């Protein structure tokens, strides 16, 4: 069976030009003793907006690993797929993030629910999970409510998994189940019974992405209480540990953090907990690659700076349209977005400093950063020009991408100096 490494990182590259710079960050971490499996990922929505195909991601991953002489395992992720979108990814992917968010809350059949309850009843009362100080109190009614909310989603995950397996063959891909793009976080009790459902459906899930408390907005830092998150994260890890033994799930099952990128406040907490319990982690950082391209073009000056200024100014005119698909994961104060007239006067440094996520920099503007994060559609509409500028300023852009991935993400998470 294909197995994901202990540490893995989801590397997004919407325009397919930064694979080498991202891989260099992984290689550099390896030199410091942190072996990270790279996983290139790109969602169906991003392919549709940019006009690419899943096979393009495979070509990029294969090309950059070959050029770098990278002989360790790597994967290509069909990111956030469901029953309607999985087909176009099957041939080129060997990692599938099965997104069940749209199925959560839909009720399974009465017979299916009753069958699940019969097997789950023994966990009612006081549920003691090693590593969690206080035993969890679980009622039959609570289990029934969890079944009504999540069992249909687990069944759909099985349908998607079986569809992939029928084509790819048994053991030829890695499976992740994602539940993060919903309104409310899953509790440790809910996660326990969700894992039971996945175990009963015989889904060899290697990573699971639950919804956590707090805000995971695109491209900016975590909004919430890091200490509360740390307790929640640790409890979930203990639940996973127990569920692996209890339900026959893969022994390398680990947590996946769909960060929306740049959750710097959480990296020390995550790093401390996984070190304490000697656990792995899968971290998705996809969206900031595009932002680093914009920053690199801004720093390059000339026509590149003019181009990214135009992208921003046009995104101002289409803020509502651009933000609508991401309404649950962005939080922009429109009154704090710099005006078109203001931005047109900026030099390279001012534009780059406004976008680059350096906490404490007085020029940093998280509202502008979030808007540009979702404005890649504006660049896709001028694809030839954008790609030409990326290639003409490759060195500067690649430096930004590498430093972001390595210094601001990997070093923070693993406490590398």
C-alpha positions in Angstrom: 0.0 0.0 0.0 1.2 3.5 -0.8 1.9 5.2 2.5 2.3 8.8 3.3 5.4 9.9 5.3 5.1 10.9 8.9 5.4 14.6 8.0 3.9 15.8 4.7 3.0 19.2 3.2 0.4 20.1 0.7 2.0 22.4 -1.8 -0.3 24.4 -4.1 0.8 26.0 -7.3 -2.1 27.5 -9.1 -0.2 28.6 -12.2 2.3 25.7 -12.3 5.5 27.6 -12.1 6.7 27.3 -8.5 7.1 23.6 -8.0 10.9 23.7 -7.9 11.0 26.5 -5.3 8.6 24.6 -3.1 10.5 21.4 -3.4 13.7 23.2 -2.5 12.1 24.1 0.8 11.4 20.5 1.5 14.9 19.5 0.5 16.3 22.2 2.9 14.2 20.8 5.7 15.6 17.4 5.0 19.1 18.8 5.5 18.0 19.8 9.0 16.7 16.3 9.8 13.0 16.9 9.0 11.9 14.5 6.3 8.8 15.9 4.7 6.8 14.3 1.9 5.7 16.8 -0.7 2.1 16.6 -2.0 1.2 18.8 -4.9 -2.5 19.8 -4.7 -5.0 21.8 -6.8 -8.7 21.9 -6.5 -11.4 21.4 -9.2 -12.4 25.0 -8.7 -8.9 26.3 -9.3 -8.5 24.1 -12.4 -11.8 25.5 -13.8 -10.8 29.1 -13.1 -7.3 28.9 -14.5 -8.2 26.5 -17.4 -5.8 23.7 -16.4 -6.3 20.0 -16.0 -5.2 17.7 -13.2 -2.7 16.1 -15.5 -0.8 19.4 -15.5 -0.1 19.1 -11.8 1.3 15.6 -12.3 3.5 16.8 -15.1 4.9 19.6 -12.9 5.5 17.4 -10.0 7.3 14.7 -12.1 9.4 17.3 -13.9 10.6 19.2 -10.9 11.4 16.1 -8.8 13.3 14.6 -11.7 15.3 17.9 -12.3 16.1 18.1 -8.6 17.1 14.5 -8.4 14.5 14.0 -5.7 14.2 10.2 -5.2 11.9 10.1 -2.1 8.2 9.6 -2.4 5.9 12.4 -3.5 2.2 12.6 -4.3 -0.3 14.5 -6.4 -3.5 15.3 -4.6 -7.0 15.5 -6.0 -7.9 18.3 -3.6 -11.4 18.5 -2.2 -13.1 16.2 -4.6 -16.5 14.7 -4.3 -18.7 12.2 -6.3 -19.3 14.8 -9.0 -15.7 15.9 -9.5 -13.5 12.9 -8.9 -13.5 11.4 -12.4 -11.2 14.0 -14.0 -8.6 13.4 -11.3 -8.4 9.6 -11.2 -5.7 9.1 -13.8 -3.2 11.6 -12.7 -3.6 11.6 -8.9 -2.3 9.2 -6.3 -3.6 11.1 -3.2 -7.3 11.9 -2.9 -8.8 14.4 -0.5 -12.4 13.2 -0.3 -14.4 16.2 0.8 -17.6 15.2 2.6 -18.7 18.6 3.8 -21.6 18.9 1.4 -23.0 15.5 2.6 -22.8 16.4 6.4 -26.3 16.9 7.9 -28.0 14.7 5.3 -29.7 11.7 6.9 -28.8 8.2 6.1 -31.6 5.5 5.9 -33.2 4.2 9.2 -31.8 0.7 8.7 -28.2 2.1 8.2 -28.5 4.3 11.3 -29.9 1.5 13.4 -27.1 -0.9 12.3 -24.5 1.7 13.3 -26.2 2.3 16.7 -26.1 -1.4 17.5 -22.4 -1.5 17.1 -21.8 1.9 18.8 -24.0 1.3 21.8 -21.1 -0.2 23.8 -19.3 3.1 23.8 -22.1 4.9 25.6 -21.7 6.0 29.2 -18.2 6.9 30.2 -15.7 6.7 27.4 -12.1 6.5 28.6 -9.5 7.5 25.9 -5.8 7.2 26.9 -4.2 10.6 26.9 -7.4 12.5 27.6 -7.5 13.4 31.3 -11.2 13.5 31.8 -13.4 10.6 30.5 -15.9 11.6 27.9 -19.5 11.2 28.7 -21.5 9.8 25.8 -25.3 9.1 25.7 -27.2 7.0 23.3 -29.1 10.0 22.2 -25.8 11.8 21.5 -24.6 8.8 19.4 -27.9 8.8 17.5 -27.5 12.5 16.7 -23.9 12.0 15.5 -25.1 9.1 13.2 -27.9 11.3 11.8 -25.5 14.1 11.1 -22.4 12.2 9.7 -23.3 8.6 8.7 -24.6 9.6 5.2 -21.3 11.5 4.6 -19.3 8.4 5.6 -21.3 6.3 3.2 -20.6 8.8 0.4 -16.9 8.8 1.3 -17.1 5.0 0.8 -18.8 5.4 -2.6 -16.1 7.9 -3.7 -13.3 5.7 -2.4 -14.6 2.6 -4.1 -14.9 4.5 -7.4 -11.3 5.5 -7.1 -10.1 2.0 -6.0 -12.0 0.3 -8.9 -9.9 2.4 -11.4 -6.6 2.8 -9.5 -6.4 -0.6 -7.9 -6.1 -1.5 -4.2 -3.3 0.2 -2.3 -2.3 2.4 -5.1 -3.3 5.8 -3.6 -3.5 7.7 -0.3 -6.9 8.6 1.1 -7.7 11.7 3.1 -11.2 12.5 4.4 -11.9 16.2 4.8 -14.7 17.7 6.9 -13.2 21.2 7.5 -15.3 23.3 5.2 -18.4 23.4 7.4 -19.9 25.9 9.9 -19.2 24.2 13.2 -16.2 22.2 14.5 -16.4 18.5 15.3 -15.9 17.6 18.9 -13.5 14.8 20.0 -16.6 12.6 20.6 -17.9 13.3 17.1 -14.5 12.6 15.6 -14.4 9.2 17.5 -17.6 8.0 16.0 -16.8 9.5 12.6 -13.7 7.3 12.6 -15.8 4.3 13.6 -18.0 5.0 10.6 -14.9 5.2 8.3 -13.5 2.0 9.8 -16.8 0.1 9.3 -16.8 1.3 5.6 -13.3 -0.1 5.3 -11.8 3.1 4.1 -8.0 3.1 4.7 -7.9 6.7 5.6 -4.3 8.0 6.2 -5.2 11.6 7.0 -8.3 13.3 8.3 -9.1 17.0 8.2 -11.6 18.0 10.9 -13.0 21.5 11.4 -11.4 23.2 14.4 -12.6 26.0 16.6 -11.6 29.5 15.6 -11.3 31.2 12.2 -9.0 29.7 9.5 -9.3 32.5 7.0 -7.4 32.4 3.7 -3.9 33.7 3.8 -3.9 35.3 7.2 -3.3 34.2 10.8 -5.5 32.2 13.0 -8.3 34.1 14.8 -9.1 32.5 18.1 -7.5 31.2 21.3 -4.3 29.2 20.4 -4.3 27.5 23.9 -7.9 26.3 23.3 -6.9 25.1 19.9 -3.9 23.3 21.4 -6.2 21.4 23.9 -8.7 20.6 21.1 -5.9 19.4 18.7 -4.3 17.2 21.4 -7.6 15.6 22.3 -8.3 14.8 18.6 -4.8 13.2 18.3 -5.6 11.0 21.3 -8.9 10.1 19.7 -7.2 9.1 16.5 -4.7 7.0 18.4 -7.4 5.1 20.2 -9.6 4.8 17.0 -6.7 3.2 15.1 -6.5 0.4 17.5 -10.2 0.1 18.1 -11.5 0.2 14.5 -8.6 -1.3 12.5 -7.7 1.9 10.7 -4.2 2.4 9.2 -1.5 2.8 11.9 -0.1 5.9 10.1 -3.5 7.8 10.3 -2.7 11.4 11.1 -4.2 14.8 11.4 -4.4 17.1 8.4 -4.5 20.8 8.9 -6.2 22.7 6.1 -4.8 25.9 7.3 -5.8 28.3 4.6 -2.1 29.0 5.1 -0.2 31.2 7.5 -1.6 30.0 10.8 1.6 31.2 12.4 0.0 31.5 15.9 -0.8 27.8 15.8 2.5 26.4 14.5 4.2 26.4 18.0 1.1 24.7 19.5 0.9 22.1 16.7 4.7 21.5 16.8 4.7 21.1 20.6 1.9 18.6 20.6 3.1 16.4 17.8 6.6 16.4 19.4 5.1 15.5 22.8 3.3 12.5 21.4 5.7 11.6 18.5 2.9 12.1 15.9 2.9 13.1 12.2 1.1 15.9 10.5 -0.1 16.8 7.1 -0.2 20.6 6.5 -1.8 22.3 3.5 -0.3 25.7 2.6 -1.5 26.0 -0.9 -2.8 29.5 -1.5 0.2 31.5 -0.4 2.2 30.4 -3.4 0.1 32.7 -5.6 0.5 35.5 -3.1 4.3 35.1 -3.1 4.3 35.3 -6.9 2.5 38.6 -6.7 4.9 39.8 -4.0 7.9 38.7 -6.2 6.5 40.5 -9.2 6.0 43.7 -7.1 9.6 43.5 -5.9 10.8 43.1 -9.5 9.4 46.6 -10.4 8.7 47.9 -13.9 6.1 46.1 -15.9 5.7 43.4 -13.3 4.8 46.0 -10.6 2.4 47.7 -13.0 0.7 44.3 -13.7 0.1 43.4 -10.0 -1.1 46.9 -9.3 -3.7 46.5 -12.2 -4.7 43.1 -10.7 -5.3 44.7 -7.4 -7.2 47.6 -8.8 -9.5 45.4 -10.9 -10.1 43.1 -7.9 -11.3 46.2 -6.0 -14.0 46.6 -8.6 -15.0 42.9 -8.3 -14.6 42.4 -4.6 -18.0 40.9 -4.0 -17.8 38.6 -7.0 -14.3 37.3 -6.1 -15.1 36.8 -2.4 -18.5 35.0 -2.8 -17.0 31.5 -3.3 -14.9 32.0 -0.2 -17.4 33.6 2.1 -16.8 31.2 5.0 -13.0 31.5 4.9 -12.3 35.2 4.4 -13.1 38.2 6.6 -12.3 41.5 4.8 -12.9 44.9 6.2 -13.6 46.7 2.9 -13.1 50.1 4.5 -9.5 49.2 5.2 -8.6 48.3 1.7 -6.2 50.8 0.1 -7.8 52.8 -2.7 -6.8 52.5 -6.4 -5.4 56.0 -6.3 -3.3 55.2 -3.3 -1.9 51.9 -4.6 -1.0 53.4 -8.0 1.5 55.7 -6.1 3.2 52.9 -4.3 6.7 51.7 -5.0 7.8 48.1 -5.1 8.6 47.9 -1.4 5.4 49.5 -0.3 3.3 47.1 -2.3 5.3 44.0 -1.3 5.2 45.0 2.4 1.4 45.5 2.3 1.0 41.9 1.1 3.8 40.0 2.8 2.6 38.4 6.0 5.1 39.8 8.5 3.3 40.4 11.8 4.3 43.7 13.3 5.2 45.3 10.0 3.1 48.5 10.0 2.7 48.3 6.2 1.1 44.8 6.3 -2.6 44.9 5.4 -4.4 41.6 6.0 -7.5 42.9 4.3 -5.6 43.5 1.1 -3.8 40.2 1.4 -7.1 38.3 1.6 -8.5 40.1 -1.4 -5.5 39.4 -3.5 -5.6 35.8 -2.2 -8.9 35.2 -4.0 -8.1 37.4 -7.0 -6.0 34.9 -9.0 -8.9 34.8 -11.4 -7.8 38.3 -12.6 -4.3 37.0 -13.5 -5.9 33.9 -15.2 -7.8 36.2 -17.5 -4.4 37.6 -18.7 -2.6 34.2 -18.6 0.0 34.8 -21.4 1.1 38.1 -19.9 1.2 36.8 -16.4 3.2 33.7 -17.3 5.7 35.8 -19.3 6.2 38.1 -16.3 6.7 35.0 -14.0 9.4 33.6 -16.4 11.1 37.0 -16.8 11.4 37.5 -13.1 11.8 33.9 -12.0 14.7 34.4 -9.7 13.0 37.0 -7.6 9.7 35.2 -7.5 11.2 31.8 -6.6 13.1 33.4 -3.8 9.9 34.7 -2.3 8.2 31.3 -2.7 11.1 29.4 -1.1 11.4 31.8 1.9 7.7 31.7 2.5 7.5 27.9 2.5 10.7 27.2 4.4 11.2 30.1 6.8 7.6 31.1 7.6 6.0 27.7 7.5 8.4 24.8 7.9 10.8 26.5 10.3 8.0 27.8 12.5 6.2 24.4 12.6 9.3 22.3 13.4 11.1 25.0 15.4 14.1 25.0 13.0 16.7 27.8 13.4 
